[in-house]
């Protein structure tokens, strides 16, 4: 942990890779304190989303294969990558040889088998994310990285952003996702199936609350959307629940509509129908 703190204090262009382990260990509060103390911007894996508010100035957005341009540009430029609770899967890294080529790597993971398995690790921290962050916070200096943040901001795709801010007459997938966020004030639990709609939701919902995002990760399990919404509503009947599904994945488990009726579960379903197994 002390070696990790030294590397963090010396870095000029640090970046955090926020993984699912933060949520699994209940470390959201410690993680927020660590981010704000160190001033390091955050890139999210698919399952790491909602571990830190995406509306926060230090939250950059989704990384990897379906990630945002400026996030992946930051990965290519950073001199330190702090991976907390992620396993460096191929959807996040792409081709390993070209992943974060200039970065010293700190990897915090509870499973020692994951350390160095995919990406060379300079500072291994084997342990629960919550416990590791508790130890790390007092060791790290208060810092900000204004020049680094300005460079990352300069890499944003302004043309795409301008297009996304328009409101087309015919609903586009991203406008549907944004409308669900607006209607729920971003407080709903959102589950998805697997496919294009899953990536649109990951890119455009903007999760500000922990454990409101349920989606199939590495298994890529089609048919996950509706049953996971059933589980979410049973577990948190006080929250609004939406499942965003494609027409393909929805057909794989829509028999669970019978469960919704039988149990009296109020679940909202958005079917993004592209007529394909996209």
RAPE-V300931 format. One record per residue. N is the residue number from 1. SS is DSSP state (a for helix, b for strand, c for the rest). PHI is phi in degrees with one decimal (NA if undefined). BURIAL is 1 if it has 16 or more other C-alpha atoms within 10 Angstrom, else 0. Layout:
((N	SS	PHI	BURIAL) (N	SS	PHI	BURIAL))
This chain:
((1	c	NA	1) (2	a	-65.6	0) (3	a	-62.7	0) (4	a	-63.3	1) (5	a	-62.2	1) (6	a	-62.5	0) (7	a	-63.7	1) (8	a	-65.6	1) (9	a	-68.9	0) (10	a	-87.3	0) (11	c	-70.2	1) (12	c	-100.8	1) (13	c	-131.5	1) (14	b	-81.5	1) (15	b	-145.7	1) (16	b	-100.7	1) (17	b	-106.7	1) (18	b	-91.6	1) (19	c	-110.0	1) (20	a	-63.9	1) (21	a	-58.9	1) (22	a	-61.9	1) (23	a	-73.1	1) (24	a	-63.7	1) (25	c	-93.5	0) (26	c	66.4	1) (27	c	-99.1	1) (28	a	-55.5	1) (29	a	-66.0	0) (30	a	-66.0	1) (31	a	-62.4	1) (32	a	-60.6	0) (33	a	-64.3	0) (34	a	-64.3	1) (35	a	-62.1	1) (36	a	-70.1	0) (37	a	-72.5	1) (38	a	-83.1	1) (39	c	69.7	1) (40	c	-91.1	1) (41	b	-68.6	1) (42	b	-117.1	1) (43	b	-106.3	1) (44	b	-105.0	1) (45	c	-75.7	1) (46	c	-56.9	1) (47	c	-86.2	1) (48	c	-83.3	1) (49	c	-61.7	1) (50	c	86.9	1) (51	c	-74.8	1) (52	c	-153.6	1) (53	c	-60.8	1) (54	c	-72.8	1) (55	c	-83.9	0) (56	c	-69.7	0) (57	c	-57.0	0) (58	c	-89.3	1) (59	b	-87.5	1) (60	b	-91.9	1) (61	b	120.6	1) (62	b	-71.2	1) (63	c	-106.3	1) (64	c	94.7	1) (65	c	-53.1	0) (66	c	-109.3	1) (67	c	-81.6	1) (68	c	-86.3	1) (69	a	-57.5	1) (70	a	-69.6	1) (71	a	-68.8	1) (72	a	-69.5	1) (73	a	-64.1	1) (74	a	-63.2	1) (75	a	-62.1	1) (76	a	-72.7	0) (77	a	-105.2	1) (78	c	-62.6	1) (79	c	-100.9	1) (80	b	-146.6	1) (81	b	-119.7	1) (82	b	-105.0	1) (83	b	-91.4	1) (84	b	-115.7	1) (85	c	74.5	1) (86	c	-126.3	1) (87	c	-108.3	1) (88	c	56.3	1) (89	c	-74.9	0) (90	a	-67.8	0) (91	a	-68.5	1) (92	a	-88.4	1) (93	a	-95.6	1) (94	c	66.0	0) (95	c	-67.9	0) (96	a	-57.0	0) (97	a	-60.2	0) (98	a	-103.3	0) (99	c	-86.9	1) (100	c	40.2	1) (101	c	-66.3	0) (102	c	-101.4	0) (103	c	-98.6	1) (104	b	-76.6	1) (105	b	-115.4	1) (106	b	-104.4	1) (107	b	-126.3	1) (108	b	-99.2	1) (109	b	-153.5	1) (110	c	-74.4	1) (111	c	-103.6	0) (112	a	-59.7	0) (113	a	-66.0	0) (114	a	-81.6	1) (115	c	-70.5	1) (116	c	76.4	1) (117	c	-67.1	0) (118	c	-109.1	0) (119	c	-123.1	1) (120	c	-55.8	0) (121	c	-114.2	1) (122	c	-87.2	1) (123	b	-127.0	1) (124	b	-82.9	1) (125	b	-126.0	1) (126	b	-89.0	1) (127	c	167.5	0) (128	c	-63.1	1) (129	a	-58.4	1) (130	a	-64.6	1) (131	a	-66.7	0) (132	a	-63.9	1) (133	a	-67.0	1) (134	a	-57.4	0) (135	a	-74.4	0) (136	a	-77.0	1) (137	a	-53.5	1) (138	c	-68.2	0) (139	c	-84.5	1) (140	c	-99.2	1) (141	c	-76.1	0) (142	c	-68.0	0) (143	c	-149.1	0) (144	c	-135.7	0) (145	c	-130.7	0) (146	a	-62.0	0) (147	a	-65.5	0) (148	a	-62.1	1) (149	a	-64.4	1) (150	a	-64.4	0) (151	a	-64.1	0) (152	a	-59.5	1) (153	a	-60.6	0) (154	a	-67.7	0) (155	c	-90.7	0) (156	c	-63.9	0) (157	c	-84.7	0) (158	a	-66.4	0) (159	a	-64.0	0) (160	a	-62.6	0) (161	a	-60.7	0) (162	a	-63.1	0) (163	a	-65.6	0) (164	a	-69.8	0) (165	a	-79.6	0) (166	c	-75.3	0) (167	c	-116.4	0) (168	c	-66.6	0) (169	c	-63.7	0) (170	c	-90.2	0) (171	c	-59.5	0) (172	c	-98.0	0) (173	a	-51.2	1) (174	a	-67.5	1) (175	a	-70.6	1) (176	a	-66.4	1) (177	a	-61.5	1) (178	a	-65.3	1) (179	a	-66.7	0) (180	a	-64.8	1) (181	a	-60.7	1) (182	a	-63.2	0) (183	a	-66.3	0) (184	a	-102.0	0) (185	c	58.7	0) (186	c	69.7	1) (187	c	-102.8	1) (188	c	-73.3	1) (189	b	-81.1	1) (190	b	-118.9	1) (191	b	-115.6	1) (192	b	-136.1	1) (193	c	-86.7	1) (194	c	-120.3	1) (195	c	142.9	1) (196	a	-63.0	1) (197	a	-58.8	1) (198	a	-63.2	1) (199	a	-72.0	1) (200	a	-61.2	1) (201	a	-66.1	1) (202	a	-60.6	1) (203	a	-78.3	1) (204	a	-118.0	1) (205	c	-74.9	1) (206	c	78.3	1) (207	c	-82.6	1) (208	c	-108.6	1) (209	c	-121.0	1) (210	c	-68.5	1) (211	c	59.3	1) (212	c	-111.0	1) (213	b	-129.3	1) (214	b	-119.6	1) (215	c	-151.7	1) (216	c	-75.1	1) (217	c	-89.1	0) (218	c	-60.2	0) (219	c	-70.5	0) (220	c	56.9	0) (221	c	-81.6	0) (222	c	-67.3	1) (223	c	91.8	1) (224	a	-74.7	1) (225	a	-58.1	1) (226	a	-68.5	1) (227	a	-59.5	1) (228	a	-68.2	1) (229	a	-66.9	1) (230	a	-60.0	1) (231	a	-61.6	0) (232	a	-64.1	1) (233	a	-70.3	1) (234	a	-65.5	0) (235	a	-73.2	0) (236	c	-131.4	0) (237	c	-62.8	0) (238	c	-78.3	0) (239	c	-105.1	0) (240	c	-70.5	1) (241	b	-122.5	1) (242	b	-120.4	1) (243	b	-118.1	1) (244	b	-103.8	1) (245	b	-132.0	1) (246	b	-92.8	1) (247	a	-64.7	1) (248	a	-70.6	1) (249	a	-63.0	1) (250	a	-60.1	1) (251	a	-68.0	0) (252	a	-77.1	0) (253	a	-144.9	0) (254	a	-74.1	0) (255	a	-61.7	0) (256	a	-71.6	0) (257	a	-58.7	0) (258	a	-63.1	0) (259	a	-63.8	0) (260	a	-59.1	1) (261	a	-67.8	0) (262	a	-59.8	0) (263	a	-95.5	0) (264	c	64.5	0) (265	c	-93.5	1) (266	c	-91.4	1) (267	c	-119.1	1) (268	b	-97.8	0) (269	b	-123.0	1) (270	b	-108.7	1) (271	b	-95.9	0) (272	b	-89.3	1) (273	c	-94.9	0) (274	c	-102.5	0) (275	c	73.0	0) (276	c	-138.3	0) (277	c	-84.6	0) (278	c	-73.5	0))
